[in-house]
Amino acid sequence: MLNKIVLSMASLRITSGMIEICAALLMLRLNQIDKALLVNSSLALVGPLILIATTTIGLVGLSDKLSFGKLAWIAAGIACLFIGILKK
């Protein structure tokens, strides 16, 4: 039997992958650079949201096994990721 948390995390990643594939097919169907760029830009929102959701679910699942110090290091690492991704 699969762990509910692992199943939730995997389901989010599968959903994310399906969104990516649908976006690629949409780009091919639209066959215009400006519209394809718009679709691609929309995906820039989906990736970080899936990352946040998947990480949150995983941390909730581990919260009883990790000390506060380790959770703080994980939060700092995630913050660094987002600063690096979102910094212009």
N, C-alpha and C positions, 0 to 999 in steps of 0.2 A: 504494500500500500504506500502511496506517495504522501509525503509530508505536505500539508495544506499550504504552508508558506512557500515551499519550493515550487509547488504547482502554480501558485499565484504569480510568483516571479517569472516562471517559464511562460505562463500564459501572456503576461505583459510583453515579454520579448517576442513571442510568436506574433502577437497583435502588431507590434512595432514593425516586424519584418513584413507582415502582410500589407501594412500601410505603405512601406517603402516600395514594394513590388507594384502595388496599385498606382502609386505616384509615377513610377517609371513607365508603366503602361499608358497612363494618362498623358505623359510627356510625348510618347510616341504617337498617340492618337491626335493630339493637338498639332504636332508637327510645326510649331512656331517657336523660335528662340525666346521671345519675350514671355510667352505663356509658360514655356517649360521652365524658365528662370523663376517665374512666380510660384509654380508648383514646387520647385526645388527650395525656394526660400521658405515656403510653408513647412517643409520638413525640418527646418532649423528649429522650429518650436517643438516638434514632436520628440526629437531625440533627447533633449534635456529633461522634458517632462517624464518620459519613460525612465530615464536614469534616476530621477528623484523618486519616482513611485517605487521602482524596483529596490532601490537602496533603502528606502523607508521601510518597506515590507520586511526586508532582510534584517534590518536593525531591530525592528520590533520583535522579530523572531529570536534574535540573539540577546535582547536586552536583559534577560534574567541570567545570562551566562557571562556577560561582560561587566567589568568594573566601570565606574564612572570615568576614570582616567582614560581607559581604552576607548570609550564612547566619545570622549572629548577629542582624542587624536583622530578618530574616524571623521568626526564632524569638521575638524580643521582640514583634513585632507579633501573632503568634499567641497569645502569652501574654497580651497586653493584651485580645485578643478574648475569651479564656476567662475572664479576670478580670471583664470586663464582663458576660458572659453568666451566669456562675455566682455572681457576688456577690449576696448577698441584702440 
